[in-house]
Amino acid sequence: MLQSTRLSTRSSGLPGYQNRRQFVSRLGDGFGTAALAAMLASEKAATADERSSDGAGGASSSASIHHHPATARSVIQIFCSGGLSHVDTWDYRPELERVHGTAFDAELGRQTFAGIAGTLSKSFWRFRQHGESGRWISDLFPKMSGHVDDMAFIHSMQNKSALHGPAMFMMNSGFIRPGFPSMGSWVTYGLGSEADNLPSYVVLPDVRGLPPGGSANWGAGFLPAVQQGTVVDSSPDKPPIANLFAPAGHSNLNEEGRQFLQSLNRAHAADRRADSLLEARIASYELAARLQLSAPEAVNLSSETESTHQLYTLADEDIGPFGRQCLLARRLVERGVRFIQIFCGAENTSSKKIRPNWDSHEDIVRDHGYWGRVLDAGVHALLSDLKNRGLLESTLVFCTTEFGRQPFMQGKQKGRDHNPGVFTAWLAGGGIRGGSSYGSSDELGFKAAENPSYSYDLHATALHLLGIDHERLTYYHNGIQRRLTDVHGHVIQEII
């Protein structure tokens, strides 16, 4: 079974239609209320339809929008592309200090991504206990350490791939292959949006470029195409959404022009009722008209106070871009956007002095030292701001990466190799039990030891906090009732 938000039956604002449901019905059953829910839902407290899936929509019956009471209304996902080292950040392994400088198992070393194992190495940053909970965090994150009592850590995360692209796909969609719906698509498909004039699912890539795997990380897969993430450029000198406005010398469509375009689209869609891409394109025209008014306001940070600018360190050349992403995420949550995805790091597309992401093969002190400062300041500002505004209780913030890094050096280099065997993810707000932890790595931080977990468990827990049973949010595709967690996953009650 799947969930979709019922569209409002009040005046739709769509030329030639009395309400949105009439607009949907004229476009055919294949359009489906779920496909439009994320972009056209206008009621702040919407009811829902629970429909049996037949591949084209199905019949509907009245049901609650949630499977159970929700503690979170929106999600901010922070993705540290490249592979953040758990043994240098969140996962304190005292045994590494004892065996520092000794050789790692040669045979196991050959089985790693690079296949070259050097000596075991303790963290390059000192670990200390923080907060009433006494959670261990390294000195790489001096500001974030003040938030440990609001955070829950999963120290036993694993991935099924040591390659960046497939590993990122799994962390975002539950599958190592591209073409499956991202978590943001599933969430907005199930819950719709509370934003009238903004997309329900917004993606904020790093200013340096797209992450490994590109747009597949926020694709809708086999879900209606309208559920894919909308990329918003956080650069202050670029338009927030590409091609939103007409080029210089041309005017945007007026109301009569939009009505004419809509009539052409309706005629074209009449014989193509199951074309999800076409349906999404038609819906985007209506959203685009509203975005021309709402998007510039949403991303305009000039209305923020100087103290807020300082909190997010916007003036800093290195920290500022990520701080801007985090501030935009807060503003989008305030405006009812359901799911915001922030990428901290881009693809390895250049040979800059500093790697454009967390992929620290050559020099972990250099690269993690740079990115640690960026993440530390941005997350501190975001959590502080959300909490001060009373938004953290209803906003689930979680931070992950595609895999960890090895407890030994990569040959004679000063960096660490990929480690899908174990890494750490953390969550805060939205019903999370702060100061808690779940699972553990082995004594060296090489493999998951206690309560091994995958993306399935992280996703199941996040959906639970949003009021969704991960086993009941499904979509019938190619003869299978698909879901975000595939046939796996359990809610991690210990951190709720």
Secondary structure as a PSIPRED ss2 file (coil, helix, strand):
# PSIPRED VFORMAT (PSIPRED V4.0)

   1 M C   1.000  0.000  0.000
   2 L E   0.000  0.000  1.000
   3 Q E   0.000  0.000  1.000
   4 S E   0.000  0.000  1.000
   5 T E   0.000  0.000  1.000
   6 R C   1.000  0.000  0.000
   7 L C   1.000  0.000  0.000
   8 S C   1.000  0.000  0.000
   9 T C   1.000  0.000  0.000
  10 R C   1.000  0.000  0.000
  11 S E   0.000  0.000  1.000
  12 S C   1.000  0.000  0.000
  13 G C   1.000  0.000  0.000
  14 L C   1.000  0.000  0.000
  15 P C   1.000  0.000  0.000
  16 G C   1.000  0.000  0.000
  17 Y C   1.000  0.000  0.000
  18 Q C   1.000  0.000  0.000
  19 N E   0.000  0.000  1.000
  20 R H   0.000  1.000  0.000
  21 R H   0.000  1.000  0.000
  22 Q H   0.000  1.000  0.000
  23 F H   0.000  1.000  0.000
  24 V H   0.000  1.000  0.000
  25 S H   0.000  1.000  0.000
  26 R H   0.000  1.000  0.000
  27 L C   1.000  0.000  0.000
  28 G C   1.000  0.000  0.000
  29 D C   1.000  0.000  0.000
  30 G C   1.000  0.000  0.000
  31 F C   1.000  0.000  0.000
  32 G C   1.000  0.000  0.000
  33 T H   0.000  1.000  0.000
  34 A H   0.000  1.000  0.000
  35 A H   0.000  1.000  0.000
  36 L H   0.000  1.000  0.000
  37 A H   0.000  1.000  0.000
  38 A H   0.000  1.000  0.000
  39 M H   0.000  1.000  0.000
  40 L H   0.000  1.000  0.000
  41 A C   1.000  0.000  0.000
  42 S C   1.000  0.000  0.000
  43 E C   1.000  0.000  0.000
  44 K C   1.000  0.000  0.000
  45 A C   1.000  0.000  0.000
  46 A C   1.000  0.000  0.000
  47 T C   1.000  0.000  0.000
  48 A E   0.000  0.000  1.000
  49 D E   0.000  0.000  1.000
  50 E E   0.000  0.000  1.000
  51 R E   0.000  0.000  1.000
  52 S C   1.000  0.000  0.000
  53 S C   1.000  0.000  0.000
  54 D C   1.000  0.000  0.000
  55 G C   1.000  0.000  0.000
  56 A C   1.000  0.000  0.000
  57 G C   1.000  0.000  0.000
  58 G C   1.000  0.000  0.000
  59 A C   1.000  0.000  0.000
  60 S E   0.000  0.000  1.000
  61 S E   0.000  0.000  1.000
  62 S E   0.000  0.000  1.000
  63 A E   0.000  0.000  1.000
  64 S C   1.000  0.000  0.000
  65 I C   1.000  0.000  0.000
  66 H C   1.000  0.000  0.000
  67 H C   1.000  0.000  0.000
  68 H C   1.000  0.000  0.000
  69 P C   1.000  0.000  0.000
  70 A C   1.000  0.000  0.000
  71 T C   1.000  0.000  0.000
  72 A C   1.000  0.000  0.000
  73 R C   1.000  0.000  0.000
  74 S E   0.000  0.000  1.000
  75 V E   0.000  0.000  1.000
  76 I E   0.000  0.000  1.000
  77 Q E   0.000  0.000  1.000
  78 I E   0.000  0.000  1.000
  79 F E   0.000  0.000  1.000
  80 C E   0.000  0.000  1.000
  81 S C   1.000  0.000  0.000
  82 G C   1.000  0.000  0.000
  83 G C   1.000  0.000  0.000
  84 L C   1.000  0.000  0.000
  85 S C   1.000  0.000  0.000
  86 H H   0.000  1.000  0.000
  87 V H   0.000  1.000  0.000
  88 D H   0.000  1.000  0.000
  89 T C   1.000  0.000  0.000
  90 W C   1.000  0.000  0.000
  91 D C   1.000  0.000  0.000
  92 Y C   1.000  0.000  0.000
  93 R C   1.000  0.000  0.000
  94 P H   0.000  1.000  0.000
  95 E H   0.000  1.000  0.000
  96 L H   0.000  1.000  0.000
  97 E H   0.000  1.000  0.000
  98 R H   0.000  1.000  0.000
  99 V H   0.000  1.000  0.000
 100 H C   1.000  0.000  0.000
 101 G C   1.000  0.000  0.000
 102 T C   1.000  0.000  0.000
 103 A E   0.000  0.000  1.000
 104 F C   1.000  0.000  0.000
 105 D C   1.000  0.000  0.000
 106 A H   0.000  1.000  0.000
 107 E H   0.000  1.000  0.000
 108 L H   0.000  1.000  0.000
 109 G H   0.000  1.000  0.000
 110 R H   0.000  1.000  0.000
 111 Q C   1.000  0.000  0.000
 112 T C   1.000  0.000  0.000
 113 F C   1.000  0.000  0.000
 114 A C   1.000  0.000  0.000
 115 G C   1.000  0.000  0.000
 116 I C   1.000  0.000  0.000
 117 A E   0.000  0.000  1.000
 118 G E   0.000  0.000  1.000
 119 T E   0.000  0.000  1.000
 120 L E   0.000  0.000  1.000
 121 S C   1.000  0.000  0.000
 122 K C   1.000  0.000  0.000
 123 S C   1.000  0.000  0.000
 124 F C   1.000  0.000  0.000
 125 W C   1.000  0.000  0.000
 126 R C   1.000  0.000  0.000
 127 F E   0.000  0.000  1.000
 128 R E   0.000  0.000  1.000
 129 Q E   0.000  0.000  1.000
 130 H E   0.000  0.000  1.000
 131 G C   1.000  0.000  0.000
 132 E C   1.000  0.000  0.000
 133 S C   1.000  0.000  0.000
 134 G C   1.000  0.000  0.000
 135 R E   0.000  0.000  1.000
 136 W E   0.000  0.000  1.000
 137 I E   0.000  0.000  1.000
 138 S E   0.000  0.000  1.000
 139 D C   1.000  0.000  0.000
 140 L C   1.000  0.000  0.000
 141 F C   1.000  0.000  0.000
 142 P C   1.000  0.000  0.000
 143 K C   1.000  0.000  0.000
 144 M H   0.000  1.000  0.000
 145 S H   0.000  1.000  0.000
 146 G H   0.000  1.000  0.000
 147 H H   0.000  1.000  0.000
 148 V H   0.000  1.000  0.000
 149 D H   0.000  1.000  0.000
 150 D H   0.000  1.000  0.000
 151 M E   0.000  0.000  1.000
 152 A E   0.000  0.000  1.000
 153 F E   0.000  0.000  1.000
 154 I E   0.000  0.000  1.000
 155 H E   0.000  0.000  1.000
 156 S E   0.000  0.000  1.000
 157 M E   0.000  0.000  1.000
 158 Q C   1.000  0.000  0.000
 159 N C   1.000  0.000  0.000
 160 K C   1.000  0.000  0.000
 161 S C   1.000  0.000  0.000
 162 A C   1.000  0.000  0.000
 163 L C   1.000  0.000  0.000
 164 H H   0.000  1.000  0.000
 165 G H   0.000  1.000  0.000
 166 P H   0.000  1.000  0.000
 167 A H   0.000  1.000  0.000
 168 M H   0.000  1.000  0.000
 169 F H   0.000  1.000  0.000
 170 M H   0.000  1.000  0.000
 171 M H   0.000  1.000  0.000
 172 N H   0.000  1.000  0.000
 173 S H   0.000  1.000  0.000
 174 G C   1.000  0.000  0.000
 175 F C   1.000  0.000  0.000
 176 I C   1.000  0.000  0.000
 177 R C   1.000  0.000  0.000
 178 P C   1.000  0.000  0.000
 179 G C   1.000  0.000  0.000
 180 F C   1.000  0.000  0.000
 181 P C   1.000  0.000  0.000
 182 S C   1.000  0.000  0.000
 183 M H   0.000  1.000  0.000
 184 G H   0.000  1.000  0.000
 185 S H   0.000  1.000  0.000
 186 W H   0.000  1.000  0.000
 187 V H   0.000  1.000  0.000
 188 T H   0.000  1.000  0.000
 189 Y H   0.000  1.000  0.000
 190 G H   0.000  1.000  0.000
 191 L H   0.000  1.000  0.000
 192 G C   1.000  0.000  0.000
 193 S C   1.000  0.000  0.000
 194 E C   1.000  0.000  0.000
 195 A C   1.000  0.000  0.000
 196 D C   1.000  0.000  0.000
 197 N C   1.000  0.000  0.000
 198 L C   1.000  0.000  0.000
 199 P C   1.000  0.000  0.000
 200 S C   1.000  0.000  0.000
 201 Y E   0.000  0.000  1.000
 202 V E   0.000  0.000  1.000
 203 V E   0.000  0.000  1.000
 204 L E   0.000  0.000  1.000
 205 P C   1.000  0.000  0.000
 206 D E   0.000  0.000  1.000
 207 V C   1.000  0.000  0.000
 208 R C   1.000  0.000  0.000
 209 G E   0.000  0.000  1.000
 210 L C   1.000  0.000  0.000
 211 P C   1.000  0.000  0.000
 212 P C   1.000  0.000  0.000
 213 G C   1.000  0.000  0.000
 214 G H   0.000  1.000  0.000
 215 S H   0.000  1.000  0.000
 216 A H   0.000  1.000  0.000
 217 N H   0.000  1.000  0.000
 218 W H   0.000  1.000  0.000
 219 G C   1.000  0.000  0.000
 220 A C   1.000  0.000  0.000
 221 G C   1.000  0.000  0.000
 222 F C   1.000  0.000  0.000
 223 L C   1.000  0.000  0.000
 224 P C   1.000  0.000  0.000
 225 A H   0.000  1.000  0.000
 226 V H   0.000  1.000  0.000
 227 Q H   0.000  1.000  0.000
 228 Q C   1.000  0.000  0.000
 229 G C   1.000  0.000  0.000
 230 T E   0.000  0.000  1.000
 231 V E   0.000  0.000  1.000
 232 V C   1.000  0.000  0.000
 233 D C   1.000  0.000  0.000
 234 S C   1.000  0.000  0.000
 235 S C   1.000  0.000  0.000
 236 P C   1.000  0.000  0.000
 237 D C   1.000  0.000  0.000
 238 K C   1.000  0.000  0.000
 239 P C   1.000  0.000  0.000
 240 P C   1.000  0.000  0.000
 241 I C   1.000  0.000  0.000
 242 A C   1.000  0.000  0.000
 243 N C   1.000  0.000  0.000
 244 L C   1.000  0.000  0.000
 245 F C   1.000  0.000  0.000
 246 A C   1.000  0.000  0.000
 247 P C   1.000  0.000  0.000
 248 A C   1.000  0.000  0.000
 249 G C   1.000  0.000  0.000
 250 H C   1.000  0.000  0.000
 251 S C   1.000  0.000  0.000
 252 N C   1.000  0.000  0.000
 253 L C   1.000  0.000  0.000
 254 N C   1.000  0.000  0.000
 255 E H   0.000  1.000  0.000
 256 E H   0.000  1.000  0.000
 257 G H   0.000  1.000  0.000
 258 R H   0.000  1.000  0.000
 259 Q H   0.000  1.000  0.000
 260 F H   0.000  1.000  0.000
 261 L H   0.000  1.000  0.000
 262 Q H   0.000  1.000  0.000
 263 S H   0.000  1.000  0.000
 264 L H   0.000  1.000  0.000
 265 N H   0.000  1.000  0.000
 266 R H   0.000  1.000  0.000
 267 A H   0.000  1.000  0.000
 268 H H   0.000  1.000  0.000
 269 A H   0.000  1.000  0.000
 270 A H   0.000  1.000  0.000
 271 D C   1.000  0.000  0.000
 272 R C   1.000  0.000  0.000
 273 R C   1.000  0.000  0.000
 274 A C   1.000  0.000  0.000
 275 D C   1.000  0.000  0.000
 276 S H   0.000  1.000  0.000
 277 L H   0.000  1.000  0.000
 278 L H   0.000  1.000  0.000
 279 E H   0.000  1.000  0.000
 280 A H   0.000  1.000  0.000
 281 R H   0.000  1.000  0.000
 282 I H   0.000  1.000  0.000
 283 A H   0.000  1.000  0.000
 284 S H   0.000  1.000  0.000
 285 Y H   0.000  1.000  0.000
 286 E H   0.000  1.000  0.000
 287 L H   0.000  1.000  0.000
 288 A H   0.000  1.000  0.000
 289 A H   0.000  1.000  0.000
 290 R H   0.000  1.000  0.000
 291 L H   0.000  1.000  0.000
 292 Q H   0.000  1.000  0.000
 293 L H   0.000  1.000  0.000
 294 S H   0.000  1.000  0.000
 295 A H   0.000  1.000  0.000
 296 P H   0.000  1.000  0.000
 297 E H   0.000  1.000  0.000
 298 A H   0.000  1.000  0.000
 299 V H   0.000  1.000  0.000
 300 N C   1.000  0.000  0.000
 301 L H   0.000  1.000  0.000
 302 S H   0.000  1.000  0.000
 303 S H   0.000  1.000  0.000
 304 E C   1.000  0.000  0.000
 305 T C   1.000  0.000  0.000
 306 E H   0.000  1.000  0.000
 307 S H   0.000  1.000  0.000
 308 T H   0.000  1.000  0.000
 309 H H   0.000  1.000  0.000
 310 Q H   0.000  1.000  0.000
 311 L H   0.000  1.000  0.000
 312 Y C   1.000  0.000  0.000
 313 T C   1.000  0.000  0.000
 314 L C   1.000  0.000  0.000
 315 A C   1.000  0.000  0.000
 316 D C   1.000  0.000  0.000
 317 E C   1.000  0.000  0.000
 318 D C   1.000  0.000  0.000
 319 I C   1.000  0.000  0.000
 320 G H   0.000  1.000  0.000
 321 P H   0.000  1.000  0.000
 322 F H   0.000  1.000  0.000
 323 G H   0.000  1.000  0.000
 324 R H   0.000  1.000  0.000
 325 Q H   0.000  1.000  0.000
 326 C H   0.000  1.000  0.000
 327 L H   0.000  1.000  0.000
 328 L H   0.000  1.000  0.000
 329 A H   0.000  1.000  0.000
 330 R H   0.000  1.000  0.000
 331 R H   0.000  1.000  0.000
 332 L H   0.000  1.000  0.000
 333 V H   0.000  1.000  0.000
 334 E H   0.000  1.000  0.000
 335 R C   1.000  0.000  0.000
 336 G C   1.000  0.000  0.000
 337 V C   1.000  0.000  0.000
 338 R C   1.000  0.000  0.000
 339 F E   0.000  0.000  1.000
 340 I E   0.000  0.000  1.000
 341 Q E   0.000  0.000  1.000
 342 I E   0.000  0.000  1.000
 343 F E   0.000  0.000  1.000
 344 C E   0.000  0.000  1.000
 345 G C   1.000  0.000  0.000
 346 A C   1.000  0.000  0.000
 347 E C   1.000  0.000  0.000
 348 N C   1.000  0.000  0.000
 349 T C   1.000  0.000  0.000
 350 S C   1.000  0.000  0.000
 351 S C   1.000  0.000  0.000
 352 K C   1.000  0.000  0.000
 353 K C   1.000  0.000  0.000
 354 I C   1.000  0.000  0.000
 355 R C   1.000  0.000  0.000
 356 P C   1.000  0.000  0.000
 357 N C   1.000  0.000  0.000
 358 W C   1.000  0.000  0.000
 359 D C   1.000  0.000  0.000
 360 S C   1.000  0.000  0.000
 361 H C   1.000  0.000  0.000
 362 E C   1.000  0.000  0.000
 363 D E   0.000  0.000  1.000
 364 I H   0.000  1.000  0.000
 365 V H   0.000  1.000  0.000
 366 R H   0.000  1.000  0.000
 367 D H   0.000  1.000  0.000
 368 H H   0.000  1.000  0.000
 369 G H   0.000  1.000  0.000
 370 Y H   0.000  1.000  0.000
 371 W H   0.000  1.000  0.000
 372 G H   0.000  1.000  0.000
 373 R H   0.000  1.000  0.000
 374 V H   0.000  1.000  0.000
 375 L H   0.000  1.000  0.000
 376 D H   0.000  1.000  0.000
 377 A H   0.000  1.000  0.000
 378 G H   0.000  1.000  0.000
 379 V H   0.000  1.000  0.000
 380 H H   0.000  1.000  0.000
 381 A H   0.000  1.000  0.000
 382 L H   0.000  1.000  0.000
 383 L H   0.000  1.000  0.000
 384 S H   0.000  1.000  0.000
 385 D H   0.000  1.000  0.000
 386 L H   0.000  1.000  0.000
 387 K H   0.000  1.000  0.000
 388 N H   0.000  1.000  0.000
 389 R C   1.000  0.000  0.000
 390 G C   1.000  0.000  0.000
 391 L C   1.000  0.000  0.000
 392 L H   0.000  1.000  0.000
 393 E H   0.000  1.000  0.000
 394 S H   0.000  1.000  0.000
 395 T E   0.000  0.000  1.000
 396 L E   0.000  0.000  1.000
 397 V E   0.000  0.000  1.000
 398 F E   0.000  0.000  1.000
 399 C E   0.000  0.000  1.000
 400 T E   0.000  0.000  1.000
 401 T E   0.000  0.000  1.000
 402 E C   1.000  0.000  0.000
 403 F C   1.000  0.000  0.000
 404 G E   0.000  0.000  1.000
 405 R E   0.000  0.000  1.000
 406 Q E   0.000  0.000  1.000
 407 P E   0.000  0.000  1.000
 408 F E   0.000  0.000  1.000
 409 M E   0.000  0.000  1.000
 410 Q E   0.000  0.000  1.000
 411 G C   1.000  0.000  0.000
 412 K C   1.000  0.000  0.000
 413 Q C   1.000  0.000  0.000
 414 K E   0.000  0.000  1.000
 415 G C   1.000  0.000  0.000
 416 R E   0.000  0.000  1.000
 417 D E   0.000  0.000  1.000
 418 H E   0.000  0.000  1.000
 419 N E   0.000  0.000  1.000
 420 P C   1.000  0.000  0.000
 421 G C   1.000  0.000  0.000
 422 V C   1.000  0.000  0.000
 423 F E   0.000  0.000  1.000
 424 T E   0.000  0.000  1.000
 425 A E   0.000  0.000  1.000
 426 W E   0.000  0.000  1.000
 427 L E   0.000  0.000  1.000
 428 A E   0.000  0.000  1.000
 429 G C   1.000  0.000  0.000
 430 G C   1.000  0.000  0.000
 431 G C   1.000  0.000  0.000
 432 I C   1.000  0.000  0.000
 433 R C   1.000  0.000  0.000
 434 G C   1.000  0.000  0.000
 435 G C   1.000  0.000  0.000
 436 S E   0.000  0.000  1.000
 437 S E   0.000  0.000  1.000
 438 Y E   0.000  0.000  1.000
 439 G C   1.000  0.000  0.000
 440 S E   0.000  0.000  1.000
 441 S E   0.000  0.000  1.000
 442 D C   1.000  0.000  0.000
 443 E C   1.000  0.000  0.000
 444 L C   1.000  0.000  0.000
 445 G C   1.000  0.000  0.000
 446 F C   1.000  0.000  0.000
 447 K C   1.000  0.000  0.000
 448 A E   0.000  0.000  1.000
 449 A E   0.000  0.000  1.000
 450 E E   0.000  0.000  1.000
 451 N C   1.000  0.000  0.000
 452 P C   1.000  0.000  0.000
 453 S E   0.000  0.000  1.000
 454 Y C   1.000  0.000  0.000
 455 S H   0.000  1.000  0.000
 456 Y H   0.000  1.000  0.000
 457 D H   0.000  1.000  0.000
 458 L H   0.000  1.000  0.000
 459 H H   0.000  1.000  0.000
 460 A H   0.000  1.000  0.000
 461 T H   0.000  1.000  0.000
 462 A H   0.000  1.000  0.000
 463 L H   0.000  1.000  0.000
 464 H H   0.000  1.000  0.000
 465 L H   0.000  1.000  0.000
 466 L C   1.000  0.000  0.000
 467 G C   1.000  0.000  0.000
 468 I C   1.000  0.000  0.000
 469 D C   1.000  0.000  0.000
 470 H C   1.000  0.000  0.000
 471 E C   1.000  0.000  0.000
 472 R C   1.000  0.000  0.000
 473 L C   1.000  0.000  0.000
 474 T E   0.000  0.000  1.000
 475 Y E   0.000  0.000  1.000
 476 Y E   0.000  0.000  1.000
 477 H E   0.000  0.000  1.000
 478 N C   1.000  0.000  0.000
 479 G C   1.000  0.000  0.000
 480 I E   0.000  0.000  1.000
 481 Q E   0.000  0.000  1.000
 482 R E   0.000  0.000  1.000
 483 R E   0.000  0.000  1.000
 484 L C   1.000  0.000  0.000
 485 T C   1.000  0.000  0.000
 486 D C   1.000  0.000  0.000
 487 V C   1.000  0.000  0.000
 488 H C   1.000  0.000  0.000
 489 G C   1.000  0.000  0.000
 490 H C   1.000  0.000  0.000
 491 V C   1.000  0.000  0.000
 492 I C   1.000  0.000  0.000
 493 Q H   0.000  1.000  0.000
 494 E H   0.000  1.000  0.000
 495 I H   0.000  1.000  0.000
 496 I C   1.000  0.000  0.000
